[in-house]
Amino acid sequence: MREKILALLTAIGLVLTCTACGSDEYYEEDGEYYEDGEYYEDGEYYEEGEYYEDGGYAEDTGFETSSGSIKGLSMTVLNSTGELQIERNMPLTADIPDDDTWTVFIYLCGTDLESEYGSATGDIVEMQNATASGNVRFILETGGCSNWQNEVIKTGAIQRYMIQDGSCVLLDEQPDAAMGIVSTFSDFLTWGTENYPSEHMGVVLWNHGGGSISGICFDECANNDSLSLMELDNALYDSVSKAGRKFDFIGFDACLMGTVETANVLASYADYMVGSEETEPGNGWDYTTIGNFLAENSDATGAETGKVICDSFLAACESDDQDYLTTLSVIDLSKIDDLLVSFNAFAKDMYEAAQDSSSRSDMVRAINKVDNFGGNNKSEGYTNMVDLGGIVESCSSYSSNAQSVLNALNSAVIYKVSGDAHTQATGLAMYYPLSIQGSMELSIFGKICVSPYYLSFVDSHNQAASPNITTEYDDDQWFNEEGEWEWGSEEVDDSYWGYSDEYELTGESPYITFAHEATLLDDGSYYFALDQQGYEYAADVLAMVCEVYEDEDVMLELGETADVRADWSTGEFMDSFDGLWLSLLDGQNLALYIVEVLDDSIIYTSPINLNGQDTNLRMRQYFDTGRVEVEGAWEGIDEYGAAARDITMIKSGDVIIPRYTAYSLSSDDEYEYTGGEYVVTEGDQVTYDLMETGLYAYAFCIDDIFGDYYITDSVFYDINEDGTITFSE
């Protein structure tokens, strides 16, 4: 990541002119802030009987919450016809000036990206370094950060700045407020469009993103509360209806927000959307290049600006060697309704075909192999964001409407860039539960899902795995008494989804059954064959390897290997393990979990401790040579659903400690086990070589289509001194 230090602002000639500062005095002591009788401590805020905690903000009469009716659009489906109807009736009455000017409003929720890394500071410097122009300005709102890495922006307040002609001017200051609530965002946009209108206007939300379920702008000063898609809808409706005009573009300098659910919300309020299906590196967008382009092309459209954002972002990632996961797309939001209508027809076909369990299994198995984003594995966590085009293509044989969806998608995605890991990404992701993270996740999905039939496809599949649901599935619950489904409707209470909380991963999936149990054959191969039911419900087959230390009463999980010979036409599987593994140069085997299998390589993640911080080591291994590239360390998805942006590059002198899931041989207790310290030196740090002499366990891991799995009995093998492998039961 490029070094971004705000202390350099003075050195490059930053001049702040405070035009709207009050005379309030702040006193800081032991983390407490006092201002004119107000009190702030540990995320709580009191003022004349008002109270702020956990992302809620009481103003005048009580809490503002994340709930609220959908305002910007109406989406309905009549169950009798199955057709989707969409209405977007924004009152667009403003007279737009014809003066070739641009204003980009940036909602700069600093969070740990700024307090720990100074990333927001670096982007402010980039804006100032852009070509000076009186026709282009960036209007910033700053907040959501426990410690700004500079002497200019105030912690514990909402501030608004204008960057224009190379200078940064303080325009306004407000009392501190959570940036993950509707009023903070809508007030900024309303104030900005009233005071700083221009012919062209864009909006950028700057922060962590978590995708369609967890949203955007996680405020570290308010328990990491974020703006949900429904809150985005409410805030944008308020500001756009007051302004009487749409924005030229709305973009996300954040992870995972390039989704069809997000585009559906934004289509009421902007001409174009710019967002990434995948995570973004910490350096984010290149604001100098964006500012230079607008200074030289102040009559540019939102589409043209979006293309520059994409190209400059990819170039910045390439210069930092962080481009292999990169995605960024420009979406023509005027084409989203056509996409949604065609997808609804496709989803109806999906749902109806899924009434046959064999067809449903085929579709789920195919979707599980589609390009997905944000980790989605045991080590890094789950976002459940999956490529929309990939879902449609994987199930195309079950719907005559598939090509219509793909055509509409190609029409809506007018430009996109990607790194090597996502060359097949189609530009928009959508929610699909690769691993359900609880009933709250599904209840949010139920409100933002763009089709009742896709909702039923997911719900019926999940219910099929629930141990306490035995009745035949019926999708009538999504439709009211008039037989009408409405987007965002609360027709179904959140408690409906409670069944998902009863579902547990067992490692003994009852759906995986065998024609031939896993057996060690006479030739030393480990083999099994699925019967018809097992074949129907199996989603994938990998192998799990553990390292056994009998004298220490411990078995370490070394993770997954794809070294399995699979014949899906017959349901027969056999090991192809050769004893080779990814290890640190000191011989410590790493615990490996597969992120993605590409055409030419496989991406692994491994839990480690790096310089005292728990994280995950990302590695890419090429099939042709076995060569391993260490991409860096990534923390994954946090407990709030936010994706880490920074991929930390590994450098000489870093200390790596491998982390493992461990099991007691005598009691089966599970706990975390840490290896020894390894100090990084120059050159390669990971090798693909024969495991050291020792005792290891090997078992097949068969994933079922419901997210559970079956672990076969283990066989053991010794790595002998001559490098040969001997299997035994």
C-alpha positions in Angstrom: 0.0 0.0 0.0 1.3 3.4 -0.9 2.4 5.4 2.1 -0.3 7.9 3.1 0.7 10.2 5.8 -1.3 13.3 6.6 1.7 15.1 8.2 2.9 15.7 4.7 -0.1 18.0 4.0 1.6 21.0 5.4 4.8 20.2 3.4 2.9 20.2 0.1 1.3 23.5 0.8 -2.1 22.6 2.2 -4.0 25.7 3.5 -7.2 25.3 5.5 -9.5 28.3 5.7 -12.1 27.7 8.5 -15.2 29.5 7.3 -17.8 27.9 9.6 -16.0 26.9 12.8 -17.7 27.7 16.1 -16.0 28.7 19.4 -16.8 25.4 21.2 -13.9 24.1 23.3 -13.1 20.4 23.5 -11.4 18.8 26.5 -10.1 15.3 26.2 -9.3 13.1 29.3 -9.1 9.3 29.5 -11.0 9.0 26.2 -13.9 11.2 27.3 -15.0 14.3 25.4 -16.9 17.2 26.9 -18.5 20.1 24.9 -20.9 22.6 26.3 -22.5 20.1 28.7 -22.4 17.2 26.2 -20.8 14.0 27.2 -19.2 11.3 25.0 -17.7 8.1 26.2 -17.3 4.6 24.8 -19.7 5.2 21.9 -22.4 6.8 24.0 -23.5 10.4 23.5 -25.7 12.5 25.8 -27.1 15.9 25.1 -30.2 17.4 26.9 -31.7 13.9 27.3 -30.6 12.6 23.9 -28.8 9.2 23.8 -26.6 7.6 21.2 -25.3 4.1 21.3 -25.0 1.0 19.1 -25.5 3.0 15.9 -28.8 4.5 17.1 -29.1 8.3 17.4 -31.9 10.0 19.4 -32.9 13.4 18.1 -35.9 15.2 19.4 -38.3 12.3 20.0 -36.3 9.1 20.0 -34.1 6.6 18.3 -33.6 6.5 14.6 -33.3 2.9 13.5 -32.4 1.0 10.3 -36.0 0.1 9.6 -38.2 2.1 7.3 -40.4 1.8 4.3 -38.9 1.6 0.8 -39.3 5.0 -0.9 -37.5 5.1 -4.2 -39.2 2.4 -6.1 -42.1 0.0 -6.3 -41.5 -3.6 -7.5 -44.4 -6.0 -7.7 -45.0 -9.5 -9.0 -48.5 -10.9 -9.5 -48.4 -14.6 -8.6 -51.0 -15.2 -11.3 -48.8 -14.0 -14.1 -45.3 -14.2 -12.6 -44.3 -10.9 -14.3 -42.3 -8.2 -12.6 -43.4 -4.6 -12.7 -41.2 -1.7 -11.6 -42.0 1.9 -11.1 -39.5 4.6 -10.3 -41.3 7.9 -9.8 -38.8 10.4 -8.5 -39.9 14.1 -8.7 -37.1 15.4 -10.9 -38.0 19.1 -11.3 -34.7 20.9 -10.9 -33.3 23.2 -13.5 -29.8 21.9 -14.1 -27.2 24.5 -15.0 -25.4 24.2 -18.3 -21.9 25.4 -17.3 -19.6 22.3 -17.6 -18.9 22.0 -13.9 -18.5 19.0 -11.7 -19.0 18.4 -7.9 -18.1 15.0 -6.4 -19.5 14.5 -2.9 -17.4 12.1 -0.8 -18.9 10.6 2.3 -15.6 9.9 4.0 -16.2 7.5 6.9 -12.6 7.1 8.0 -12.8 4.1 10.4 -9.7 2.0 10.9 -8.6 2.6 7.3 -7.7 6.1 8.5 -7.1 5.6 12.3 -4.6 2.7 11.6 -3.3 3.3 8.1 -4.0 6.9 7.1 -5.7 5.8 3.9 -8.3 8.6 3.9 -5.5 11.1 4.4 -3.7 9.8 1.4 -6.8 10.2 -0.8 -7.3 13.8 0.4 -3.7 14.5 -0.7 -4.5 12.9 -4.1 -7.4 15.2 -4.5 -5.3 18.2 -3.7 -2.6 17.1 -6.2 -5.1 17.0 -9.1 -4.9 19.7 -11.8 -6.3 23.0 -10.4 -9.6 23.9 -12.0 -12.4 26.2 -11.0 -14.9 23.9 -12.7 -14.2 20.8 -10.5 -14.5 20.4 -6.7 -14.6 17.6 -4.2 -16.9 18.2 -1.2 -16.1 15.9 1.7 -17.9 15.0 4.9 -15.5 13.4 7.5 -16.4 11.3 10.5 -16.6 7.7 11.7 -13.0 7.6 12.8 -11.4 7.3 16.3 -8.2 9.1 15.3 -7.5 11.1 12.1 -3.9 10.7 11.2 -3.3 14.5 10.9 -3.6 17.8 12.6 -6.3 19.2 10.4 -9.4 17.0 10.5 -11.1 16.9 14.0 -11.9 13.7 15.7 -15.2 13.6 17.5 -17.1 15.9 15.0 -18.7 15.9 11.6 -16.8 18.3 9.3 -17.3 19.3 5.7 -14.5 20.4 3.4 -14.1 21.6 -0.1 -11.1 20.7 -2.2 -10.7 22.9 -5.3 -7.8 24.5 -7.1 -5.3 22.6 -4.9 -6.6 24.0 -1.6 -8.7 22.4 1.1 -11.2 24.7 2.9 -13.3 23.9 6.0 -16.9 24.7 5.1 -19.0 23.5 8.0 -18.8 21.6 11.3 -21.6 19.6 13.0 -21.8 17.7 16.3 -20.5 14.1 16.1 -23.0 11.6 14.7 -22.9 8.0 13.6 -22.2 7.7 9.8 -24.1 4.5 9.5 -27.5 6.1 10.0 -29.9 7.7 7.4 -29.9 11.2 8.7 -26.1 11.7 8.7 -25.8 10.7 5.1 -29.0 12.4 3.8 -28.2 15.7 5.6 -24.8 15.8 4.0 -26.2 15.3 0.5 -29.0 17.7 1.0 -26.7 20.4 2.4 -24.2 19.8 -0.4 -26.6 19.9 -3.3 -28.3 23.0 -1.9 -25.0 24.9 -1.4 -22.7 23.5 -4.1 -24.8 22.4 -7.1 -23.2 22.0 -10.5 -24.1 20.6 -13.9 -22.6 17.3 -13.1 -22.7 15.7 -9.6 -21.3 12.4 -8.3 -21.4 10.7 -4.9 -18.7 8.4 -3.5 -19.1 6.4 -0.3 -15.7 5.8 1.1 -15.1 3.1 3.7 -15.3 -0.7 4.2 -18.1 -2.5 2.3 -19.6 -5.9 3.0 -21.9 -6.5 0.1 -25.7 -6.6 -0.2 -26.3 -7.9 3.3 -24.0 -5.9 5.6 -23.9 -2.7 3.6 -21.4 0.2 3.6 -19.7 2.7 5.9 -18.9 0.9 9.1 -18.5 3.5 11.8 -15.8 2.4 14.3 -17.1 5.0 16.8 -20.6 3.6 16.8 -20.0 -0.2 17.2 -19.3 -0.5 13.5 -22.9 0.2 12.5 -23.3 0.5 8.8 -25.6 1.9 6.1 -27.8 -1.0 4.9 -29.3 -0.9 1.4 -32.6 0.1 2.8 -31.0 2.9 4.7 -29.2 4.0 1.5 -32.6 4.0 -0.2 -34.2 6.2 2.5 -31.2 8.6 2.6 -31.0 9.0 -1.2 -34.7 9.5 -1.6 -34.7 12.3 1.0 -31.8 14.1 -0.7 -32.7 13.5 -4.3 -36.3 14.5 -3.9 -35.2 17.8 -2.3 -32.7 18.4 -5.0 -35.1 17.5 -7.7 -32.5 15.7 -9.8 -30.5 12.5 -10.0 -26.7 12.2 -9.6 -24.6 11.5 -12.6 -23.0 8.6 -10.7 -22.9 7.0 -7.3 -19.7 5.0 -6.6 -18.3 2.9 -3.8 -14.6 3.2 -3.0 -15.1 0.2 -0.8 -15.3 -3.6 -1.1 -18.0 -5.8 -2.5 -20.7 -3.3 -3.3 -20.9 -4.0 -7.0 -24.1 -6.1 -6.7 -27.4 -6.2 -8.4 -29.2 -5.5 -5.1 -27.2 -2.3 -4.7 -27.8 -1.3 -8.4 -31.6 -1.8 -7.9 -31.6 0.7 -5.1 -29.4 3.2 -6.9 -31.3 3.1 -10.2 -33.8 5.5 -8.7 -31.2 8.1 -7.8 -28.3 8.1 -10.4 -27.5 7.5 -14.0 -24.5 5.2 -13.3 -23.0 3.1 -10.5 -19.4 2.4 -10.0 -18.6 -0.6 -7.7 -16.5 -3.6 -7.2 -17.7 -7.2 -7.0 -14.5 -8.1 -5.1 -12.6 -6.6 -2.2 -10.6 -3.4 -2.8 -7.0 -2.9 -1.8 -6.4 -0.2 0.8 -5.1 2.4 -1.6 -8.5 2.5 -3.3 -9.3 4.9 -6.1 -6.8 7.2 -7.8 -8.3 10.7 -7.0 -5.5 12.6 -8.7 -6.2 10.9 -12.1 -9.9 11.4 -11.6 -9.5 15.1 -10.7 -7.1 15.6 -13.6 -9.6 14.0 -16.0 -12.5 16.2 -14.8 -10.4 19.3 -14.9 -9.6 18.7 -18.6 -13.0 17.3 -19.4 -15.5 19.2 -17.2 -18.3 18.2 -19.7 -17.7 14.5 -19.2 -20.6 12.2 -18.6 -20.9 9.8 -15.6 -20.1 6.9 -17.9 -16.9 8.5 -19.2 -15.9 9.4 -15.6 -16.6 5.9 -14.5 -14.4 4.4 -17.1 -11.5 6.6 -15.9 -12.2 5.6 -12.3 -11.9 1.9 -13.4 -8.8 2.3 -15.5 -6.9 4.4 -13.0 -7.9 2.1 -10.1 -6.6 -1.0 -12.0 -3.4 0.8 -12.8 -2.8 1.8 -9.2 -3.4 -1.8 -8.1 -1.0 -3.0 -10.7 1.7 -0.6 -9.5 1.3 -1.9 -6.0 1.2 -5.6 -7.1 -2.3 -5.9 -5.7 -4.2 -6.4 -8.9 -4.9 -10.2 -9.2 -8.2 -10.0 -7.3 -9.2 -6.6 -8.7 -12.7 -5.9 -10.1 -14.5 -2.6 -10.8 -17.5 -2.0 -13.1 -19.5 0.9 -14.5 -23.3 0.1 -14.5 -25.8 1.9 -16.7 -28.6 2.2 -14.2 -31.2 2.9 -16.9 -30.8 -0.7 -18.0 -31.2 -2.3 -14.6 -35.0 -2.6 -14.8 -34.7 -4.7 -18.0 -32.1 -6.9 -16.2 -34.4 -7.4 -13.2 -37.5 -8.2 -15.4 -35.5 -10.8 -17.3 -33.9 -12.3 -14.2 -37.3 -12.7 -12.5 -38.5 -14.7 -15.5 -35.3 -16.8 -15.3 -35.7 -17.2 -11.5 -39.2 -18.5 -11.9 -37.9 -21.2 -14.2 -35.2 -22.0 -11.7 -37.6 -22.4 -8.8 -40.0 -24.5 -10.8 -37.2 -26.8 -12.0 -36.0 -27.1 -8.5 -39.2 -28.9 -7.5 -37.4 -31.9 -8.8 -34.7 -32.7 -6.3 -32.2 -34.0 -8.8 -32.5 -30.8 -10.9 -32.1 -28.7 -7.8 -29.0 -30.6 -6.9 -27.5 -30.1 -10.3 -28.1 -26.3 -10.1 -26.8 -25.9 -6.6 -23.7 -28.0 -7.4 -23.1 -25.7 -10.5 -23.6 -22.5 -8.5 -21.1 -23.6 -5.9 -18.4 -23.5 -8.6 -19.3 -20.0 -9.8 -16.9 -17.1 -9.3 -17.5 -15.6 -5.8 -16.1 -12.7 -3.9 -14.8 -11.9 -0.4 -13.1 -15.1 0.8 -16.1 -17.5 1.4 -14.0 -20.1 3.3 -13.5 -21.3 6.8 -10.4 -19.2 7.5 -11.5 -15.8 6.1 -15.3 -15.8 6.6 -18.2 -15.5 4.3 -19.9 -12.7 2.3 -22.0 -15.0 0.1 -21.5 -12.6 -2.9 -21.5 -14.7 -6.1 -21.2 -13.5 -9.7 -24.7 -12.9 -11.3 -23.7 -13.9 -14.8 -22.1 -17.1 -13.4 -25.3 -18.1 -11.6 -27.3 -17.6 -14.8 -24.9 -19.5 -17.0 -24.6 -22.4 -14.5 -28.3 -22.9 -14.5 -29.0 -22.0 -18.2 -30.1 -25.5 -19.2 -33.1 -25.1 -16.9 -34.5 -21.8 -18.4 -35.2 -20.5 -21.8 -34.8 -17.0 -20.4 -31.1 -17.4 -19.5 -29.8 -15.7 -22.6 -32.2 -12.8 -22.1 -30.7 -12.2 -18.7 -27.1 -12.4 -20.0 -27.9 -10.0 -22.8 -29.5 -7.5 -20.3 -26.5 -7.9 -18.0 -24.1 -7.2 -20.8 -26.1 -4.1 -21.7 -26.1 -2.8 -18.1 -22.4 -3.4 -17.5 -21.0 -0.8 -19.9 -17.4 -1.1 -18.7 -15.4 -3.3 -16.3 -11.8 -4.2 -15.4 -10.4 -7.2 -13.5 -7.3 -8.9 -12.4 -6.2 -12.5 -13.3 -8.4 -14.1 -10.5 -11.6 -12.8 -11.9 -11.3 -12.7 -15.7 -14.7 -14.4 -15.9 -16.5 -11.9 -13.6 -19.5 -10.4 -15.4 -19.6 -7.1 -13.5 -22.4 -7.6 -10.9 -22.6 -10.0 -8.0 -25.7 -11.1 -6.1 -26.4 -12.8 -2.8 -26.3 -16.6 -2.7 -25.9 -18.5 0.6 -22.7 -20.5 0.1 -22.8 -20.7 3.9 -25.7 -19.2 5.8 -24.5 -17.0 8.7 -27.8 -17.0 10.6 -31.4 -16.0 10.4 -30.6 -12.2 10.5 -28.8 -12.6 7.2 -31.7 -14.3 5.6 -34.2 -11.8 6.9 -32.2 -9.0 5.3 -32.0 -11.0 2.1 -35.7 -11.5 2.1 -36.3 -7.7 2.0 -33.7 -6.9 -0.7 -34.1 -9.9 -3.0 -35.0 -8.8 -6.5 -37.4 -11.7 -7.3 -39.8 -13.7 -5.2 -38.9 -16.8 -7.2 -35.2 -16.5 -6.5 -36.1 -15.9 -2.9 -38.2 -19.1 -3.0 -35.4 -21.0 -4.8 -33.0 -20.1 -1.9 -35.5 -20.6 0.8 -36.9 -23.9 -0.4 -33.3 -25.2 -0.7 -32.4 -24.1 2.8 -35.6 -25.6 4.3 -34.9 -28.9 2.6 -31.9 -29.3 4.9 -33.7 -28.2 8.1 -34.3 -31.1 10.5 -37.6 -29.7 11.8 -39.4 -28.9 8.5 -41.2 -31.8 7.0 -44.0 -30.0 5.1 -43.9 -29.5 1.4 -42.6 -26.1 0.4 -45.1 -23.4 -0.7 -44.1 -19.9 -1.8 -47.4 -18.3 -1.0 -46.0 -16.6 2.1 -44.3 -14.0 -0.1 -47.6 -12.8 -1.7 -50.3 -10.8 0.1 -54.0 -11.5 0.0 -54.3 -10.0 -3.5 -51.6 -12.4 -4.7 -49.0 -9.7 -5.0 -45.3 -9.6 -4.0 -43.8 -6.3 -3.1 -40.1 -5.6 -2.9 -39.0 -4.7 0.6 -42.3 -5.9 2.0 -42.5 -7.1 5.6 -45.2 -9.6 4.7 -43.1 -12.2 6.4 -42.0 -11.6 10.0 -38.2 -11.9 10.7 -39.0 -14.8 13.0 -39.9 -16.9 9.9 -36.2 -17.4 9.2 -35.5 -18.8 12.6 -35.4 -22.3 11.2 -31.9 -21.6 9.8 -30.5 -21.1 13.3 -31.4 -24.8 14.0 -29.2 -26.0 11.2 -25.8 -27.3 12.3 -22.7 -28.5 10.6 -22.2 -32.0 11.6 -19.4 -33.5 9.5 -21.7 -36.5 9.2 -24.1 -35.3 6.6 -27.0 -37.9 6.3 -27.3 -37.0 2.6 -23.9 -38.5 1.7 -24.4 -42.2 1.2 -22.2 -44.8 -0.5 -22.2 -47.6 -2.9 -18.7 -48.4 -1.7 -17.5 -47.0 1.7 -14.1 -45.3 1.7 -11.5 -48.2 1.6 -7.8 -48.6 1.3 -7.3 -50.8 -1.8 -4.6 -53.4 -2.2 -2.6 -51.1 -4.4 -2.4 -48.5 -1.6 -5.0 -46.2 -3.1 -7.8 -44.7 -1.0 -11.2 -45.1 -2.7 -14.9 -44.6 -2.4 -18.0 -44.6 -4.6 -21.3 -42.7 -4.0 -24.7 -44.3 -4.5 -27.5 -42.5 -6.3 -28.6 -40.5 -3.2 -25.0 -39.6 -2.3 -24.3 -38.5 -5.9 -27.4 -36.4 -6.0 -26.6 -34.5 -2.8 -22.8 -34.2 -3.2 -21.5 -30.8 -4.1 -17.7 -31.2 -4.1 -15.0 -33.6 -3.0 -11.7 -32.6 -1.4 -9.4 -34.2 1.0 -8.4 -33.2 4.5 -4.9 -33.7 5.9 -3.8 -33.6 9.5 -0.4 -33.9 11.2 -0.4 -36.3 14.1 1.8 -35.9 17.2 1.0 -38.9 19.4 3.5 -38.0 22.1 1.8 -34.6 22.5 -1.7 -35.9 22.3 -2.5 -33.5 19.4 -3.6 -33.7 15.8 -3.2 -30.5 13.7 -5.5 -29.8 10.9 -3.4 -28.9 7.8 -6.5 -28.2 5.8 -7.6 -29.0 2.2 -6.1 -30.5 -0.8 -7.7 -30.8 -4.3 -5.4 -33.9 -5.0 -8.4 -36.2 -5.6 -9.1 -38.1 -8.8 -12.9 -37.5 -9.4 -15.1 -39.2 -11.9 -18.5 -37.5 -11.6 -19.9 -39.6 -14.4 -19.7 -42.7 -12.2 -19.5 -41.2 -8.7 -16.1 -42.8 -8.0 -13.3 -41.0 -6.3 -9.7 -41.9 -5.4 -6.8 -40.1 -3.8 -4.0 -38.7 -5.9 -2.0 -37.4 -3.0 1.8 -37.2 -3.4 2.9 -35.9 0.0 3.7 -32.5 -1.4 2.5 -29.5 0.7 3.0 -25.7 1.1 5.4 -25.0 3.9 7.4 -22.1 5.3 11.1 -22.4 4.5 11.8 -23.6 8.1 9.7 -26.7 7.3 6.5 -25.8 9.2 3.5 -27.0 7.2 0.9 -24.4 6.7 -2.8 -25.0 7.3 -4.4 -24.5 3.8 -7.9 -23.6 2.8 -8.9 -23.2 -0.8 -10.2 -19.8 -1.9 -10.6 -20.4 -5.6 -9.5 -22.8 -8.3 -8.6 -20.9 -11.5 -7.7 -22.3 -14.9 -3.9 -22.1 -14.3 -3.6 -21.9 -10.6 -5.2 -22.3 -7.2 -5.5 -19.7 -4.5 -5.0 -20.7 -0.9 -5.4 -18.9 2.4 -3.7 -19.9 5.6 -4.4 -18.6 9.2 -1.2 -17.0 10.6 -0.1 -14.5 13.1 1.9 -11.7 11.5 3.9 -9.4 13.7 1.4 -10.0 16.6 -1.8 -9.7 14.6 -4.0 -12.6 13.6 -4.6 -12.6 9.9 -4.5 -14.9 6.8 -1.7 -15.5 4.3 -2.9 -15.5 0.7 -0.9 -17.7 -1.7 -1.3 -18.6 -5.4 0.2 -21.8 -6.7 0.6 -22.5 -10.5 -0.4 -25.9 -11.8 2.3 -26.2 -14.4 5.4 -25.7 -12.3 4.1 -25.8 -8.7 5.5 -22.3 -8.2 4.1 -20.4 -5.3 3.5 -16.6 -5.1 2.7 -15.1 -1.7 0.2 -12.4 -2.4 0.2 -10.9 1.1 -1.8 -11.1 4.3 -5.6 -10.4 4.5 -7.7 -10.2 7.6 -10.9 -11.4 5.9 -14.5 -10.6 7.0 -15.0 -9.3 10.5 -17.8 -10.0 12.9 -19.8 -7.0 11.5 -19.6 -8.3 8.0 -17.1 -5.7 6.8 -14.3 -6.9 4.4 -10.8 -5.8 5.2 -9.3 -3.7 2.4 -5.6 -3.9 3.1 -3.6 -6.8 1.7 -0.4 -6.4 3.7 2.7 -7.2 1.8 5.2 -9.6 3.5 8.6 -8.0 3.9 12.0 -9.0 5.3 12.0 -9.0 9.1 8.3 -9.8 9.5 7.5 -12.6 12.0 5.1 -15.3 10.9 3.6 -17.8 13.3 1.4 -20.5 11.7 -2.0 -21.0 13.3 -4.0 -24.3 13.3 -7.2 -25.9 14.5 -6.0 -28.7 16.8 -7.8 -31.7 18.3 -6.9 -33.7 21.3 -6.3 -37.4 20.4 -7.6 -38.5 23.8 -10.7 -36.3 24.2 -11.5 -34.8 20.8 -11.4 -31.3 22.3 -10.9 -28.6 19.7 -8.7 -25.6 20.2 -6.3 -23.2 18.4 -2.6 -24.3 18.2 0.2 -22.0 17.2 3.5 -23.0 15.6 6.9 -21.5 16.0 8.2 -18.1 15.0 9.5 -17.8 11.4 11.4 -14.6 10.5 11.0 -13.5 6.9 14.1 -13.1 4.8 14.6 -11.9 1.3 13.3 -14.1 -1.5 10.6 -16.8 -1.5 9.0 -17.6 1.8 6.8 -20.6 0.9 7.9 -23.8 -0.8 5.9 -26.6 -2.3 7.8 -29.7 -1.3 7.6 -33.1 0.3 6.4 -33.0 3.8 8.9 -33.7 6.5 9.2 -37.2 8.0 6.2 -37.9 10.3 2.8 -39.4 10.7 -0.2 -37.8 8.9 -3.9 -38.6 8.5 -5.8 -38.3 5.3 -9.6 -38.3 4.9 -12.0 -37.4 2.1 -14.3 -34.4 2.8 -17.5 -34.5 0.8 -19.5 -31.3 0.8 -23.3 -31.7 0.4 -25.5 -29.2 -1.4 -26.9 -27.8 1.9 -23.5 -26.7 3.2 -22.9 -29.6 5.5 -20.2 -32.2 4.8 -19.1 -35.7 5.5 -15.7 -36.8 6.7 -14.7 -40.3 5.9 -12.6 -42.5 8.2 -9.0 -41.5 8.0 -6.1 -43.5 6.7 -2.7 -42.8 8.0 0.5 -42.4 6.0 4.1 -42.0 6.8 6.6 -39.9 4.9 9.6 -42.1 4.8 13.2 -40.9 4.7 13.5 -41.9 1.1 10.4 -39.7 0.3 8.0 -42.6 -0.3 4.5 -42.6 1.2 3.1 -45.7 3.0 -0.6 -45.7 3.8 -2.1 -47.8 6.6 -5.5 -48.0 8.3 
